Amino acid sequence: MTGFLKRLTSSLHRPIVGKSRLLVFLAALALIPTFIVPLWHMTFVAQQYPEGLDLYVYSHNLVGGDDGNDLTEINVLNHYIGMAELEPADFNELKWIPLVIGLIIVLTLRAATIGTLRSLVDILVVSLYFGGFSVWSFWYKLHYYGRNLDPRASVQVEPFMPPMFGYKLVGQFDVWSYPAVGTYFFLVFGALLLAGFWLIWREPVGDQ
């Protein structure tokens, strides 16, 4: 571990050039679609909704399937069990997530142009923190909405935790929750950054 840290410290000044520069540039481009494609997808299926109700989580919005009608229907169902309505305006994350993604894109493009291994490490650390905090925030919202039910609701159900990943039976609904295409663009971003890091890292210490 000590040897790794010593080599990392001595290599931080290395510029991002050649193939590593191309990979970092492509990593920045990989984040652009995350502004327009969903990051997460939840589906609710019951006997009265055999085709399912879809909810898509974008970086900046919550959108229901069927041209937005599914979100309205989901909120009607939530009202019966005492769950708060899902209103995009109530999710502060939808305000700052696009700004953070934009900042990461700018920093990554800057690194591809004039950056060093140090700037690449900084981007990786910021991205990991952003990803971890976003996942926690998503979990917290699911926990808050499912556990804080109005006791005066028409239909009484036990507080529950909607699935964050995978399948769960919630009342009469089969609920599936999985990453959507936008999340995979984040994974591509991370893979390209790591590949660029590796290309720089594997060069002999005395080469640059």
C-alpha atoms as an extended CHARMM CRD file, in Angstrom:
* protein
*
       208  EXT
         1         1  MET       CA              0.0000000000        0.0000000000        0.0000000000  PROA      1               0.0000000000
         2         2  THR       CA              2.8500000000        2.3500000000        0.8770000000  PROA      2               0.0000000000
         3         3  GLY       CA              4.5200000000        1.6410000000       -2.4540000000  PROA      3               0.0000000000
         4         4  PHE       CA              1.2860000000        2.4010000000       -4.3020000000  PROA      4               0.0000000000
         5         5  LEU       CA              0.8820000000        5.7480000000       -2.5330000000  PROA      5               0.0000000000
         6         6  LYS       CA              4.4850000000        6.7130000000       -3.1970000000  PROA      6               0.0000000000
         7         7  ARG       CA              4.1520000000        5.9210000000       -6.8950000000  PROA      7               0.0000000000
         8         8  LEU       CA              0.8210000000        7.7590000000       -7.0770000000  PROA      8               0.0000000000
         9         9  THR       CA              2.3330000000       10.8460000000       -5.4570000000  PROA      9               0.0000000000
        10        10  SER       CA              5.2920000000       10.8350000000       -7.8230000000  PROA      10              0.0000000000
        11        11  SER       CA              3.0080000000       10.3830000000      -10.8550000000  PROA      11              0.0000000000
        12        12  LEU       CA              0.4010000000       13.0650000000      -10.1400000000  PROA      12              0.0000000000
        13        13  HSD       CA              2.1940000000       15.6270000000      -12.3150000000  PROA      13              0.0000000000
        14        14  ARG       CA              1.9590000000       13.4660000000      -15.4480000000  PROA      14              0.0000000000
        15        15  PRO       CA             -0.0890000000       15.1290000000      -18.2060000000  PROA      15              0.0000000000
        16        16  ILE       CA             -3.0820000000       13.4640000000      -19.8060000000  PROA      16              0.0000000000
        17        17  VAL       CA             -1.9840000000       12.8440000000      -23.4000000000  PROA      17              0.0000000000
        18        18  GLY       CA             -2.5140000000       10.4940000000      -26.3120000000  PROA      18              0.0000000000
        19        19  LYS       CA             -4.9810000000        7.6520000000      -25.8340000000  PROA      19              0.0000000000
        20        20  SER       CA             -5.6440000000        8.6040000000      -22.2250000000  PROA      20              0.0000000000
        21        21  ARG       CA             -6.7290000000       12.0810000000      -23.3520000000  PROA      21              0.0000000000
        22        22  LEU       CA             -9.1540000000       10.5520000000      -25.8700000000  PROA      22              0.0000000000
        23        23  LEU       CA            -10.6330000000        8.2730000000      -23.2020000000  PROA      23              0.0000000000
        24        24  VAL       CA            -11.1360000000       11.1680000000      -20.7840000000  PROA      24              0.0000000000
        25        25  PHE       CA            -12.7590000000       13.2390000000      -23.5240000000  PROA      25              0.0000000000
        26        26  LEU       CA            -15.1200000000       10.3620000000      -24.3730000000  PROA      26              0.0000000000
        27        27  ALA       CA            -15.9230000000       10.0280000000      -20.6610000000  PROA      27              0.0000000000
        28        28  ALA       CA            -17.1360000000       13.6290000000      -20.6040000000  PROA      28              0.0000000000
        29        29  LEU       CA            -19.3080000000       13.0040000000      -23.6660000000  PROA      29              0.0000000000
        30        30  ALA       CA            -20.7870000000        9.8980000000      -22.0190000000  PROA      30              0.0000000000
        31        31  LEU       CA            -22.4260000000       12.0750000000      -19.3470000000  PROA      31              0.0000000000
        32        32  ILE       CA            -24.3000000000       14.3120000000      -21.7850000000  PROA      32              0.0000000000
        33        33  PRO       CA            -27.1670000000       11.8160000000      -22.3910000000  PROA      33              0.0000000000
        34        34  THR       CA            -27.8550000000       11.6980000000      -18.6380000000  PROA      34              0.0000000000
        35        35  PHE       CA            -29.6410000000       15.0470000000      -18.9950000000  PROA      35              0.0000000000
        36        36  ILE       CA            -32.2740000000       13.5890000000      -21.3180000000  PROA      36              0.0000000000
        37        37  VAL       CA            -32.6570000000        9.8940000000      -20.4800000000  PROA      37              0.0000000000
        38        38  PRO       CA            -34.0450000000        8.3790000000      -17.2460000000  PROA      38              0.0000000000
        39        39  LEU       CA            -31.7010000000        7.2800000000      -14.4770000000  PROA      39              0.0000000000
        40        40  TRP       CA            -34.1200000000        4.9130000000      -12.7390000000  PROA      40              0.0000000000
        41        41  HSD       CA            -37.3310000000        3.0540000000      -13.6080000000  PROA      41              0.0000000000
        42        42  MET       CA            -40.0410000000        1.7350000000      -11.2940000000  PROA      42              0.0000000000
        43        43  THR       CA            -42.9930000000       -0.3790000000      -12.4410000000  PROA      43              0.0000000000
        44        44  PHE       CA            -46.1580000000       -1.0890000000      -10.4220000000  PROA      44              0.0000000000
        45        45  VAL       CA            -48.3400000000       -4.0300000000      -11.4990000000  PROA      45              0.0000000000
        46        46  ALA       CA            -51.6430000000       -5.1520000000       -9.9630000000  PROA      46              0.0000000000
        47        47  GLN       CA            -54.8060000000       -6.9260000000      -11.0660000000  PROA      47              0.0000000000
        48        48  GLN       CA            -56.4720000000       -3.6350000000      -11.9520000000  PROA      48              0.0000000000
        49        49  TYR       CA            -53.2890000000       -2.4630000000      -13.7300000000  PROA      49              0.0000000000
        50        50  PRO       CA            -52.1280000000       -5.5370000000      -15.6720000000  PROA      50              0.0000000000
        51        51  GLU       CA            -50.0180000000       -3.4440000000      -18.0480000000  PROA      51              0.0000000000
        52        52  GLY       CA            -48.3500000000       -1.7040000000      -15.1230000000  PROA      52              0.0000000000
        53        53  LEU       CA            -47.7910000000        1.8830000000      -14.0610000000  PROA      53              0.0000000000
        54        54  ASP       CA            -44.3540000000        3.2660000000      -14.8920000000  PROA      54              0.0000000000
        55        55  LEU       CA            -42.3640000000        5.9180000000      -13.0650000000  PROA      55              0.0000000000
        56        56  TYR       CA            -39.1380000000        7.2650000000      -14.5400000000  PROA      56              0.0000000000
        57        57  VAL       CA            -36.6010000000        9.2220000000      -12.4970000000  PROA      57              0.0000000000
        58        58  TYR       CA            -34.6230000000       11.7210000000      -14.5630000000  PROA      58              0.0000000000
        59        59  SER       CA            -31.7850000000       13.8880000000      -13.3230000000  PROA      59              0.0000000000
        60        60  HSD       CA            -34.1760000000       16.8450000000      -13.3390000000  PROA      60              0.0000000000
        61        61  ASN       CA            -37.6990000000       15.4150000000      -13.1640000000  PROA      61              0.0000000000
        62        62  LEU       CA            -40.1060000000       12.6120000000      -12.2620000000  PROA      62              0.0000000000
        63        63  VAL       CA            -42.0960000000       11.4160000000      -15.2670000000  PROA      63              0.0000000000
        64        64  GLY       CA            -44.8990000000        8.8830000000      -15.4020000000  PROA      64              0.0000000000
        65        65  GLY       CA            -45.4600000000        6.5170000000      -18.2730000000  PROA      65              0.0000000000
        66        66  ASP       CA            -48.3670000000        6.8770000000      -20.6990000000  PROA      66              0.0000000000
        67        67  ASP       CA            -47.4690000000       10.5260000000      -21.4000000000  PROA      67              0.0000000000
        68        68  GLY       CA            -47.3160000000       11.3440000000      -17.7040000000  PROA      68              0.0000000000
        69        69  ASN       CA            -50.6910000000        9.8490000000      -16.7980000000  PROA      69              0.0000000000
        70        70  ASP       CA            -49.1360000000        7.0280000000      -14.7710000000  PROA      70              0.0000000000
        71        71  LEU       CA            -47.6960000000        9.4900000000      -12.2510000000  PROA      71              0.0000000000
        72        72  THR       CA            -51.1570000000       10.9740000000      -11.7210000000  PROA      72              0.0000000000
        73        73  GLU       CA            -52.5740000000        7.4870000000      -11.1820000000  PROA      73              0.0000000000
        74        74  ILE       CA            -49.7610000000        6.5930000000       -8.7830000000  PROA      74              0.0000000000
        75        75  ASN       CA            -50.4820000000        9.7140000000       -6.7360000000  PROA      75              0.0000000000
        76        76  VAL       CA            -54.1740000000        8.8180000000       -6.5710000000  PROA      76              0.0000000000
        77        77  LEU       CA            -53.2480000000        5.3920000000       -5.2040000000  PROA      77              0.0000000000
        78        78  ASN       CA            -50.7960000000        6.9750000000       -2.7730000000  PROA      78              0.0000000000
        79        79  HSD       CA            -53.5730000000        9.2310000000       -1.4820000000  PROA      79              0.0000000000
        80        80  TYR       CA            -55.7100000000        6.2140000000       -0.5490000000  PROA      80              0.0000000000
        81        81  ILE       CA            -52.9630000000        4.7210000000        1.6080000000  PROA      81              0.0000000000
        82        82  GLY       CA            -51.8840000000        8.0420000000        3.0950000000  PROA      82              0.0000000000
        83        83  MET       CA            -48.6220000000        8.4880000000        1.2250000000  PROA      83              0.0000000000
        84        84  ALA       CA            -47.5870000000       11.9770000000        0.2050000000  PROA      84              0.0000000000
        85        85  GLU       CA            -47.8930000000       12.8650000000       -3.4710000000  PROA      85              0.0000000000
        86        86  LEU       CA            -44.8290000000       12.5260000000       -5.6310000000  PROA      86              0.0000000000
        87        87  GLU       CA            -44.2590000000       16.0920000000       -6.7800000000  PROA      87              0.0000000000
        88        88  PRO       CA            -41.0360000000       16.9190000000       -8.6400000000  PROA      88              0.0000000000
        89        89  ALA       CA            -40.9320000000       20.3100000000       -6.8970000000  PROA      89              0.0000000000
        90        90  ASP       CA            -40.5340000000       18.5250000000       -3.5430000000  PROA      90              0.0000000000
        91        91  PHE       CA            -37.3400000000       16.7790000000       -4.6400000000  PROA      91              0.0000000000
        92        92  ASN       CA            -34.4580000000       19.1880000000       -4.1260000000  PROA      92              0.0000000000
        93        93  GLU       CA            -32.1550000000       16.6030000000       -5.6870000000  PROA      93              0.0000000000
        94        94  LEU       CA            -33.7260000000       17.3190000000       -9.0640000000  PROA      94              0.0000000000
        95        95  LYS       CA            -32.4560000000       20.8890000000       -8.7900000000  PROA      95              0.0000000000
        96        96  TRP       CA            -28.8150000000       20.2320000000       -7.9820000000  PROA      96              0.0000000000
        97        97  ILE       CA            -28.1030000000       16.9160000000       -9.7120000000  PROA      97              0.0000000000
        98        98  PRO       CA            -28.0490000000       18.4510000000      -13.2450000000  PROA      98              0.0000000000
        99        99  LEU       CA            -25.7560000000       21.2280000000      -11.9670000000  PROA      99              0.0000000000
       100       100  VAL       CA            -23.3090000000       18.7140000000      -10.4770000000  PROA      100             0.0000000000
       101       101  ILE       CA            -23.3350000000       16.6160000000      -13.6470000000  PROA      101             0.0000000000
       102       102  GLY       CA            -22.6300000000       19.7420000000      -15.6900000000  PROA      102             0.0000000000
       103       103  LEU       CA            -19.7430000000       20.6460000000      -13.3760000000  PROA      103             0.0000000000
       104       104  ILE       CA            -18.2550000000       17.1650000000      -13.6700000000  PROA      104             0.0000000000
       105       105  ILE       CA            -18.4930000000       17.3730000000      -17.4700000000  PROA      105             0.0000000000
       106       106  VAL       CA            -16.6760000000       20.7250000000      -17.4820000000  PROA      106             0.0000000000
       107       107  LEU       CA            -13.9460000000       19.4380000000      -15.1410000000  PROA      107             0.0000000000
       108       108  THR       CA            -13.5210000000       16.3120000000      -17.2440000000  PROA      108             0.0000000000
       109       109  LEU       CA            -13.2340000000       18.2970000000      -20.4780000000  PROA      109             0.0000000000
       110       110  ARG       CA            -10.6960000000       20.5680000000      -18.8040000000  PROA      110             0.0000000000
       111       111  ALA       CA             -8.7170000000       17.5370000000      -17.6650000000  PROA      111             0.0000000000
       112       112  ALA       CA             -8.7580000000       16.1120000000      -21.2010000000  PROA      112             0.0000000000
       113       113  THR       CA             -7.3970000000       19.3970000000      -22.5230000000  PROA      113             0.0000000000
       114       114  ILE       CA             -4.8070000000       20.5760000000      -19.9910000000  PROA      114             0.0000000000
       115       115  GLY       CA             -5.1150000000       18.1720000000      -17.0750000000  PROA      115             0.0000000000
       116       116  THR       CA             -2.7430000000       15.8850000000      -15.2540000000  PROA      116             0.0000000000
       117       117  LEU       CA             -3.1780000000       12.6310000000      -13.3840000000  PROA      117             0.0000000000
       118       118  ARG       CA             -3.9240000000       14.7330000000      -10.3000000000  PROA      118             0.0000000000
       119       119  SER       CA             -6.9870000000       16.2980000000      -11.9390000000  PROA      119             0.0000000000
       120       120  LEU       CA             -8.1600000000       12.8350000000      -13.0190000000  PROA      120             0.0000000000
       121       121  VAL       CA             -7.9280000000       11.5800000000       -9.4390000000  PROA      121             0.0000000000
       122       122  ASP       CA             -9.8840000000       14.6260000000       -8.2570000000  PROA      122             0.0000000000
       123       123  ILE       CA            -12.6670000000       13.9020000000      -10.7660000000  PROA      123             0.0000000000
       124       124  LEU       CA            -12.8320000000       10.2580000000       -9.7160000000  PROA      124             0.0000000000
       125       125  VAL       CA            -13.1240000000       11.2190000000       -6.0340000000  PROA      125             0.0000000000
       126       126  VAL       CA            -15.8050000000       13.8490000000       -6.7020000000  PROA      126             0.0000000000
       127       127  SER       CA            -17.7410000000       11.4320000000       -8.9120000000  PROA      127             0.0000000000
       128       128  LEU       CA            -17.6440000000        8.6670000000       -6.3040000000  PROA      128             0.0000000000
       129       129  TYR       CA            -18.8890000000       11.0510000000       -3.6270000000  PROA      129             0.0000000000
       130       130  PHE       CA            -21.6290000000       12.3410000000       -5.9250000000  PROA      130             0.0000000000
       131       131  GLY       CA            -22.7180000000        8.8180000000       -6.8440000000  PROA      131             0.0000000000
       132       132  GLY       CA            -22.7110000000        7.6120000000       -3.2530000000  PROA      132             0.0000000000
       133       133  PHE       CA            -24.6410000000       10.6130000000       -1.9760000000  PROA      133             0.0000000000
       134       134  SER       CA            -27.2030000000       10.3190000000       -4.7930000000  PROA      134             0.0000000000
       135       135  VAL       CA            -27.8290000000        6.6490000000       -4.0000000000  PROA      135             0.0000000000
       136       136  TRP       CA            -28.2450000000        7.4750000000       -0.3030000000  PROA      136             0.0000000000
       137       137  SER       CA            -30.6110000000       10.3380000000       -1.1350000000  PROA      137             0.0000000000
       138       138  PHE       CA            -32.7290000000        8.0350000000       -3.3020000000  PROA      138             0.0000000000
       139       139  TRP       CA            -32.8750000000        5.4560000000       -0.4970000000  PROA      139             0.0000000000
       140       140  TYR       CA            -33.8440000000        8.1390000000        2.0210000000  PROA      140             0.0000000000
       141       141  LYS       CA            -36.7090000000        9.4040000000       -0.1450000000  PROA      141             0.0000000000
       142       142  LEU       CA            -38.1050000000        5.9010000000       -0.5970000000  PROA      142             0.0000000000
       143       143  HSD       CA            -37.8230000000        5.2840000000        3.1380000000  PROA      143             0.0000000000
       144       144  TYR       CA            -39.4350000000        8.6200000000        4.0300000000  PROA      144             0.0000000000
       145       145  TYR       CA            -42.4060000000        8.2670000000        1.6710000000  PROA      145             0.0000000000
       146       146  GLY       CA            -43.0700000000        4.6350000000        2.5880000000  PROA      146             0.0000000000
       147       147  ARG       CA            -42.6840000000        5.0320000000        6.3470000000  PROA      147             0.0000000000
       148       148  ASN       CA            -44.5720000000        8.2960000000        6.8380000000  PROA      148             0.0000000000
       149       149  LEU       CA            -48.1850000000        7.4050000000        6.0550000000  PROA      149             0.0000000000
       150       150  ASP       CA            -51.2010000000        9.4500000000        7.0980000000  PROA      150             0.0000000000
       151       151  PRO       CA            -53.0550000000        7.4870000000        9.8350000000  PROA      151             0.0000000000
       152       152  ARG       CA            -56.3340000000        9.0400000000        8.6200000000  PROA      152             0.0000000000
       153       153  ALA       CA            -56.0090000000        7.4690000000        5.1550000000  PROA      153             0.0000000000
       154       154  SER       CA            -58.9410000000        5.5960000000        3.6360000000  PROA      154             0.0000000000
       155       155  VAL       CA            -56.9280000000        2.3860000000        3.3540000000  PROA      155             0.0000000000
       156       156  GLN       CA            -54.7720000000        1.4180000000        6.3090000000  PROA      156             0.0000000000
       157       157  VAL       CA            -51.5260000000       -0.3250000000        5.4720000000  PROA      157             0.0000000000
       158       158  GLU       CA            -48.4090000000       -0.9810000000        7.4800000000  PROA      158             0.0000000000
       159       159  PRO       CA            -45.5320000000        1.4140000000        6.7840000000  PROA      159             0.0000000000
       160       160  PHE       CA            -43.2460000000       -0.0980000000        4.1770000000  PROA      160             0.0000000000
       161       161  MET       CA            -40.0560000000        0.4860000000        2.2580000000  PROA      161             0.0000000000
       162       162  PRO       CA            -40.4850000000        0.5090000000       -1.5330000000  PROA      162             0.0000000000
       163       163  PRO       CA            -37.7700000000       -1.4670000000       -3.3130000000  PROA      163             0.0000000000
       164       164  MET       CA            -34.7370000000        0.5220000000       -4.3160000000  PROA      164             0.0000000000
       165       165  PHE       CA            -33.3810000000       -2.2910000000       -6.4410000000  PROA      165             0.0000000000
       166       166  GLY       CA            -35.1650000000       -5.4570000000       -7.4810000000  PROA      166             0.0000000000
       167       167  TYR       CA            -38.6530000000       -6.7290000000       -6.7150000000  PROA      167             0.0000000000
       168       168  LYS       CA            -40.9970000000       -6.3720000000       -3.7480000000  PROA      168             0.0000000000
       169       169  LEU       CA            -44.6680000000       -7.0720000000       -3.1050000000  PROA      169             0.0000000000
       170       170  VAL       CA            -46.2400000000       -3.8920000000       -1.6990000000  PROA      170             0.0000000000
       171       171  GLY       CA            -49.8650000000       -4.4680000000       -0.7590000000  PROA      171             0.0000000000
       172       172  GLN       CA            -51.5430000000       -5.7410000000       -3.9090000000  PROA      172             0.0000000000
       173       173  PHE       CA            -48.8300000000       -4.3710000000       -6.1550000000  PROA      173             0.0000000000
       174       174  ASP       CA            -45.8250000000       -6.1200000000       -7.6100000000  PROA      174             0.0000000000
       175       175  VAL       CA            -43.1390000000       -3.4310000000       -7.6890000000  PROA      175             0.0000000000
       176       176  TRP       CA            -39.9310000000       -3.5640000000       -9.7120000000  PROA      176             0.0000000000
       177       177  SER       CA            -37.1840000000       -0.9810000000       -9.3950000000  PROA      177             0.0000000000
       178       178  TYR       CA            -34.0840000000       -0.9800000000      -11.5820000000  PROA      178             0.0000000000
       179       179  PRO       CA            -31.4750000000        1.3920000000      -13.0330000000  PROA      179             0.0000000000
       180       180  ALA       CA            -32.4710000000        2.9270000000      -16.3620000000  PROA      180             0.0000000000
       181       181  VAL       CA            -30.2090000000        3.7290000000      -19.2960000000  PROA      181             0.0000000000
       182       182  GLY       CA            -28.8900000000        6.9680000000      -17.7410000000  PROA      182             0.0000000000
       183       183  THR       CA            -27.2570000000        5.0800000000      -14.8900000000  PROA      183             0.0000000000
       184       184  TYR       CA            -25.3580000000        2.9220000000      -17.3680000000  PROA      184             0.0000000000
       185       185  PHE       CA            -23.9340000000        6.0630000000      -18.9650000000  PROA      185             0.0000000000
       186       186  PHE       CA            -22.4990000000        6.9180000000      -15.5460000000  PROA      186             0.0000000000
       187       187  LEU       CA            -20.8980000000        3.4730000000      -15.4390000000  PROA      187             0.0000000000
       188       188  VAL       CA            -19.4220000000        4.0410000000      -18.9020000000  PROA      188             0.0000000000
       189       189  PHE       CA            -18.0960000000        7.3980000000      -17.6680000000  PROA      189             0.0000000000
       190       190  GLY       CA            -16.3830000000        5.7440000000      -14.7160000000  PROA      190             0.0000000000
       191       191  ALA       CA            -14.9530000000        2.9210000000      -16.8260000000  PROA      191             0.0000000000
       192       192  LEU       CA            -13.4570000000        5.3620000000      -19.3420000000  PROA      192             0.0000000000
       193       193  LEU       CA            -11.8940000000        7.4640000000      -16.5850000000  PROA      193             0.0000000000
       194       194  LEU       CA            -10.3640000000        4.3830000000      -14.9870000000  PROA      194             0.0000000000
       195       195  ALA       CA             -9.0480000000        3.2320000000      -18.3640000000  PROA      195             0.0000000000
       196       196  GLY       CA             -7.4690000000        6.6380000000      -18.9150000000  PROA      196             0.0000000000
       197       197  PHE       CA             -5.9730000000        6.5100000000      -15.4200000000  PROA      197             0.0000000000
       198       198  TRP       CA             -4.5540000000        3.0590000000      -16.0960000000  PROA      198             0.0000000000
       199       199  LEU       CA             -2.8970000000        4.1200000000      -19.3550000000  PROA      199             0.0000000000
       200       200  ILE       CA             -1.0850000000        6.9190000000      -17.5620000000  PROA      200             0.0000000000
       201       201  TRP       CA             -0.3210000000        4.8380000000      -14.4850000000  PROA      201             0.0000000000
       202       202  ARG       CA              1.2510000000        1.9070000000      -16.3530000000  PROA      202             0.0000000000
       203       203  GLU       CA              3.9380000000        4.0930000000      -17.9640000000  PROA      203             0.0000000000
       204       204  PRO       CA              7.3540000000        3.8180000000      -16.3010000000  PROA      204             0.0000000000
       205       205  VAL       CA              7.9350000000        6.5000000000      -13.6860000000  PROA      205             0.0000000000
       206       206  GLY       CA             10.7890000000        8.1290000000      -15.5380000000  PROA      206             0.0000000000
       207       207  ASP       CA              9.0030000000        8.4970000000      -18.8940000000  PROA      207             0.0000000000
       208       208  GLN       CA              7.3380000000       11.8700000000      -18.2070000000  PROA      208             0.0000000000
